[in-house]
Amino acid sequence: MDMKSIQILNKELTLPCGVKLSNRIAKSAMSENLSTKDNKVNDTLINVYREWAKGQTGLLITGNIMVDARALGEPYNVIVEDTSQLDMLRKWALVTKGTSAQLWAQINHPGRQAMEQINEELKAPSAVSVHITGRKNATKKIPIAMTENDINDCIDRYGNTASILKNAGFDGVQIHGAHGYLVSQFLSPLTNQRKDKWGGTLENRARFVMEVYKNIRRKVGASYPIGIKLNSADFQKGGFSEADAMQVVHYLSDAGIDLIEISGGTYEAPVMMGYKKKSTRDREAYFLDFVKKARKITSTPLMLTGGFRTPSIMASAVSDGHVDVIGLARPFTVYPHLTREILDGSREGLRVQNRKTGIKAIDGAMNLIWYEAQIKRLGEGKKPKLKLNPWLVFIRYVWGVIKKRT
């Protein structure tokens, strides 16, 4: 590995709002599923980020922080609707102080992907159920189409949550607009079949995310970083296309967003987890072709997440000018100080593969919950365990769901 070329990853980046990232590596968001039973921040969750903050990563992005207590993606997502847990949020935000890292909070609403076993009702742009076996919505419950009041209330919730998190000391926020969650649902014509100003044309389908961004910006100010995680496409016939995504990148760039993270897929077509045919699955940087095209239409910093496994490819993507920030997620669960190891040359290969039970319905969920179990180990002060038993992980997860419902 050419260490001189790798050092481009250690270069500072100035965002449009004026804030600087210390280097070009980010820990992308992963659902930690580690809150208290009443969905508050706890020391286990804080300890995870304290450990990650030791690793010289320029940007740490939290997992889903929910804007609405009535809509949870998983049983132990953190909810931030008010200031009732401000002290613990401040404690969480302080973990990066004195380090090179920034800590951004990812804010989200799951829409129709709310876990039906723990949510009384599901709300979405349209009454279109999600078809996922295993952990989420196995019975294909049909969501309730949101009213105009529901939509406006939800937009305001994103801004409210962002404002609270800013006041708690988080360095920025990221809107989750990918992977089939609510923002993604509004963007896709498959899941957004509305006939009013929120549906139909792409301009109308993008209205929700644009209003979410504007609401947050009004509440946090021009100098506070706001990013978004956006699908390059949802990889479903008749869904959110690459051309649609390119236009939304244009909309967001013109509006002044600070960082656009590119991913792709939904939990119905989970290409973000490497579910592609073998000829492309083994190729790094799943969505690099899209980013190359996006770079031609925007000067907004672009972050690419999905598939990076060698520092040389990461460095090439940045040095070629296609990407500004390299996003890594699951490798951080087993290599918590990954960035430092990349920059000092001690870590060359990052391949991570969770173990399987051999039962397809369970192993679909295992692609998430196995890594959540590794994150919990970090929070408990334990080392990652590459041979962590998948059956034990699954049983503990199911027990957690049962406890949440009782």
C-alpha atoms as one frame of an Amber mdcrd trajectory, in Angstrom:
protein
   0.000   0.000   0.000   1.342   3.438  -0.997   1.183   5.386   2.269   1.773
   8.692   0.499  -1.409   8.295  -1.578  -3.380   7.176   1.483  -2.668  10.498
   3.201  -5.211  12.256   1.016  -7.728  10.632   3.371  -6.184  12.698   6.164
  -6.907  15.978   4.386  -9.252  18.519   5.979 -12.605  19.294   4.311 -14.504
  22.578   4.619 -18.291  22.249   4.327 -20.505  24.932   2.726 -21.571  26.177
   6.174 -17.902  26.831   7.034 -17.422  23.904   9.450 -14.340  21.744   8.847
 -14.012  17.962   9.019 -10.542  16.869  10.166 -10.261  14.106   7.559 -12.153
  12.268   4.822 -13.325   9.173   6.692 -16.739   8.929   8.320 -18.482   6.287
  10.349 -21.796   6.075   8.551 -24.973   5.547  10.551 -25.897   2.108  11.843
 -28.877   1.318  14.009 -27.485   0.623  17.484 -30.840  -0.493  19.006 -29.347
   0.282  22.414 -31.691   2.707  24.185 -33.401   2.152  27.513 -36.805   0.451
  27.484 -38.421   3.890  27.340 -36.202   4.851  24.376 -33.790   7.158  26.138
 -30.022   7.503  25.882 -27.996   5.365  28.298 -24.335   4.932  29.235 -23.913
   1.820  27.081 -24.744   3.826  23.971 -22.550   6.721  25.049 -19.638   4.352
  25.712 -19.796   3.057  22.136 -19.262   6.536  20.733 -16.610   7.322  23.307
 -14.693   4.293  22.011 -15.212   5.229  18.359 -14.081   8.799  19.106 -10.632
   7.473  20.031 -10.012   6.298  16.482  -9.281   9.607  14.671 -12.391   9.411
  12.468 -13.340  12.804  11.033 -17.092  12.291  11.296 -19.190   9.968  13.447
 -22.872   9.744  12.502 -25.252   8.180  15.009 -27.851   5.590  14.158 -31.549
   6.387  13.876 -32.778   8.969  16.342 -36.536   8.959  15.979 -38.572  12.140
  15.731 -41.876  10.547  16.794 -42.490   8.153  19.699 -45.407   6.652  17.776
 -43.118   5.413  14.999 -40.183   3.204  15.935 -38.056   1.283  13.453 -36.698
  -0.965  16.205 -37.593  -1.571  19.851 -34.660   0.340  21.320 -34.227   3.330
  19.035 -33.560   6.609  20.838 -36.471   9.071  20.586 -35.899  12.824  20.860
 -39.155  14.777  20.923 -38.460  17.140  23.822 -35.773  18.218  26.292 -36.596
  15.643  28.969 -33.287  13.814  28.486 -31.135  16.839  27.678 -28.486  15.982
  30.281 -27.834  12.546  28.764 -27.852  13.974  25.246 -25.227  16.482  26.365
 -23.173  13.677  27.868 -23.401  11.809  24.546 -22.368  14.876  22.552 -19.337
  15.441  24.800 -17.639  12.159  23.823 -15.856  13.777  20.874 -14.624  16.843
  22.711 -10.834  16.971  22.629 -10.721  14.525  19.698 -10.513  15.048  15.932
 -14.068  13.778  15.420 -17.366  15.528  14.898 -20.550  13.848  16.098 -23.648
  14.258  13.942 -27.066  12.888  14.861 -29.026  11.035  12.206 -32.730  11.855
  12.521 -35.388   9.627  11.059 -39.000   8.533  10.799 -39.578   4.959   9.576
 -42.993   5.511   7.969 -44.320   2.179   6.747 -41.103   0.483   7.932 -42.057
   1.075  11.565 -41.888  -2.263  13.324 -45.507  -3.342  13.504 -44.969  -5.607
  16.513 -44.295  -2.531  18.694 -46.209   0.280  16.934 -49.977   0.591  17.224
 -50.334   1.920  13.690 -48.110   2.624  10.719 -48.324   5.863   8.752 -46.842
   6.507   5.328 -47.351   8.688   2.244 -49.784   6.106   0.849 -51.452   2.902
   2.009 -48.789   0.629   0.490 -47.440  -2.186   2.645 -43.818  -3.227   2.809
 -42.868  -6.747   1.747 -40.053  -7.859   4.009 -39.747 -11.262   5.622 -38.035
 -11.705   8.951 -37.589  -8.804  11.331 -39.756  -6.065   9.807 -43.460  -6.215
   8.986 -43.671  -9.936   8.321 -47.476  -9.736   8.112 -47.416  -6.937   5.505
 -49.622  -4.629   7.554 -51.080  -1.854   5.412 -50.123   1.610   6.650 -52.495
   4.563   6.961 -52.002   7.302   4.368 -50.837  10.486   6.094 -53.143  13.481
   6.174 -51.958  17.012   5.391 -51.823  17.662   9.139 -49.779  14.496   9.673
 -47.277  15.627   7.045 -46.903  19.129   8.431 -46.578  17.791  11.971 -43.867
  15.367  10.852 -41.902  18.093   9.036 -41.978  20.183  12.200 -40.820  17.212
  14.263 -37.635  16.882  12.207 -36.822  20.533  12.868 -37.714  20.258  16.549
 -35.494  17.210  17.050 -32.609  18.854  15.188 -32.905  21.981  17.339 -32.826
  19.961  20.566 -29.785  18.029  19.393 -27.967  21.211  18.439 -28.654  22.653
  21.884 -27.363  19.421  23.419 -24.025  19.940  21.686 -24.135  17.647  18.649
 -21.943  19.039  15.877 -24.486  18.503  13.091 -27.485  16.472  11.944 -28.182
  14.139   9.067 -31.632  13.527   7.550 -32.133   9.837   6.756 -33.532   9.988
   3.246 -32.538   6.497   2.074 -33.230   2.776   2.545 -36.994   2.949   2.327
 -37.685   5.104   5.402 -40.240   7.926   5.329 -38.302  10.491   3.263 -37.420
   7.732   0.794 -41.076   6.655   0.709 -42.171  10.136  -0.336 -39.571  10.175
  -3.112 -40.562   6.838  -4.650 -43.588   6.588  -6.976 -44.039   2.998  -5.779
 -44.720   4.073  -2.216 -46.011   7.588  -2.873 -49.236   7.316  -4.857 -50.712
  10.588  -3.645 -52.679  12.893  -5.944 -52.076  16.109  -3.986 -49.069  18.453
  -3.853 -47.005  15.778  -2.065 -47.208  13.196  -4.857 -47.162  12.663  -8.600
 -44.336  14.600 -10.248 -40.809  14.368  -8.863 -41.050  18.001  -7.798 -44.077
  17.099  -5.677 -42.550  13.871  -4.351 -39.417  15.803  -3.348 -41.478  18.479
  -1.602 -41.419  16.564   1.695 -37.624  16.281   1.935 -37.170  19.882   0.846
 -39.614  21.111   3.499 -37.879  18.946   6.112 -34.543  20.498   5.184 -35.946
  24.048   5.209 -37.602  23.506   8.590 -34.366  22.239  10.104 -32.339  25.073
   8.566 -34.683  27.702   9.995 -34.306  26.210  13.459 -30.542  25.552  13.549
 -29.193  28.459  11.492 -26.951  28.863   8.463 -23.678  27.898  10.157 -24.812
  24.522  11.519 -24.073  21.435   9.372 -27.026  19.596   7.843 -26.465  16.489
   5.758 -28.661  13.893   4.130 -28.364  10.210   3.338 -29.912   9.724  -0.093
 -30.518   6.732  -2.326 -28.839   6.693  -5.725 -31.886   4.573  -6.626 -34.122
   2.164  -4.745 -33.476  -0.650  -7.268 -37.129  -1.555  -7.621 -38.966  -1.501
 -10.936 -41.035   1.666 -11.204 -39.448   3.158  -8.087 -37.091   6.024  -7.318
 -34.682   6.051 -10.252 -31.146   7.254 -10.803 -32.484  10.149 -12.868 -34.817
  11.077  -9.994 -31.922  10.931  -7.544 -29.777  13.158  -9.717 -32.501  15.802
  -9.769 -32.951  15.618  -5.987 -29.186  16.101  -5.574 -29.610  19.236  -7.685
 -32.534  20.481  -5.537 -30.673  19.918  -2.273 -27.446  21.450  -3.543 -29.257
  24.591  -4.639 -30.917  24.774  -1.216 -27.519  24.792   0.490 -27.224  21.386
   2.160 -23.743  20.683   3.542 -23.079  16.998   2.819 -24.883  14.462   0.627
 -24.204  10.836   1.532 -24.976   8.450  -1.321 -26.222   4.944  -0.658 -28.916
   2.876  -2.351 -31.641   0.293  -1.991 -34.397  -0.411   0.512 -35.077  -3.307
   2.855 -37.118  -4.839   0.029 -34.109  -4.567  -2.327 -31.157  -4.266   0.071
 -28.265  -3.575  -2.297 -26.687  -1.376   0.404 -25.805  -4.659   2.149 -24.112
  -6.101  -0.911 -27.105  -8.031  -2.268 -26.091  -7.919  -5.910 -25.111 -10.464
  -8.476 -21.600 -11.820  -7.887 -20.026  -9.881 -10.777 -20.795  -6.621  -8.967
 -20.916  -7.810  -5.374 -17.152  -8.297  -5.279 -16.482  -4.839  -6.693 -15.837
  -2.081  -4.188 -17.793   1.156  -3.860 -21.257  -0.043  -4.880 -22.562   3.381
  -5.946 -19.404   4.996  -7.334 -20.782   5.210 -10.881 -23.659   7.353  -9.638
 -21.349   9.609  -7.636 -19.200  10.234 -10.695 -22.284  11.517 -12.496 -23.475
  13.524  -9.486 -20.097  15.239  -9.209 -20.674  16.765 -12.647 -23.811  18.582
 -11.477 -22.892  19.631  -7.923 -20.028  21.102  -5.958 -21.687  20.112  -2.669
 -19.469  17.670  -0.738 -20.368  14.066  -1.501 -19.967  11.128   0.853 -20.086
   7.598  -0.544 -21.005   4.613   1.616 -21.228   0.972   0.629 -18.612  -1.603
  -0.326 -15.310   0.114   0.437 -12.894  -2.502   1.737  -9.364  -1.333   0.830
  -7.688   1.984   1.690  -6.161   2.287  -1.782  -9.602   2.334  -3.441 -10.829
   4.861  -0.869  -7.858   7.118  -1.568  -8.353   6.818  -5.327 -12.019   7.821
  -5.060 -11.028  10.987  -3.178  -7.944  11.849  -5.246  -9.906  11.439  -8.488
 -12.280  14.129  -7.250 -15.395  11.946  -7.353 -15.906  11.685  -3.596 -15.128
  14.020  -0.698 -15.818  11.701   2.242 -15.538   7.901   2.499 -18.327   6.321
   4.530 -17.757   3.051   6.367 -20.244   1.354   8.657 -20.111  -2.334   9.573
 -16.288  -2.526   9.658 -16.366  -0.108  12.605 -18.240  -2.687  14.692 -15.261
  -5.060  14.645 -12.444  -2.544  14.079 -13.495   0.339  16.348 -10.303   2.378
  15.741 -10.442   1.753  12.021  -9.593   5.249  10.774  -6.359   5.468  12.748
  -5.365   2.028  11.450  -6.069   3.066   7.853  -4.077   6.275   8.183  -1.058
   4.638   9.843  -1.059   1.721   7.388  -1.720  -1.025   9.902  -5.108  -1.999
   8.467  -5.341  -2.947   4.786  -8.307  -5.308   4.536 -11.685  -4.460   6.035
 -13.836  -7.385   4.998 -16.492  -8.237   7.539 -18.906 -11.130   7.263 -21.426
 -11.981   9.925 -22.208 -15.589  10.703 -25.383 -17.295   9.462 -27.931 -19.692
  10.934 -28.770 -21.257   7.585 -32.412 -20.153   7.811 -33.102 -17.521   5.164
 -35.778 -15.577   7.053 -33.540 -15.249  10.117 -30.363 -14.517   8.174 -31.990
 -11.556   6.436 -32.331  -9.897   9.829 -28.889 -11.135  10.859 -27.305  -8.659
   8.429 -28.387  -5.963  10.886 -28.743  -7.496  14.320 -25.371  -9.332  14.312
 -23.640  -5.975  13.964 -25.912  -4.409  16.575 -24.743  -7.131  18.937 -21.121
  -6.183  18.227 -21.950  -2.531  18.941 -23.474  -3.550  22.285 -20.272  -5.402
  23.148 -18.303  -2.204  22.568 -20.688  -0.293  24.818 -20.200  -2.868  27.554
 -16.423  -2.513  27.346 -15.944  -5.851  25.580 -13.892  -6.567  22.485 -15.615
  -7.417  19.177 -16.176 -11.134  18.645 -15.880 -12.284  15.033 -17.282 -15.723
  15.869 -20.310 -14.395  17.737 -22.996 -17.095  17.646 -25.866 -16.022  15.334
 -28.456 -18.076  17.199 -27.550 -16.363  20.451 -27.832 -12.980  18.706 -31.258
 -13.871  17.299 -32.640 -15.207  20.581 -31.513 -12.096  22.444 -33.077  -9.867
  19.817 -36.442 -11.664  19.969 -36.356 -11.505  23.772 -35.772  -7.765  23.520
 -38.851  -7.381  21.334 -40.917  -9.433  23.819 -39.725  -7.299  26.746 -40.594
  -4.146  24.827 -44.162  -5.324  24.286 -44.770  -6.396  27.877
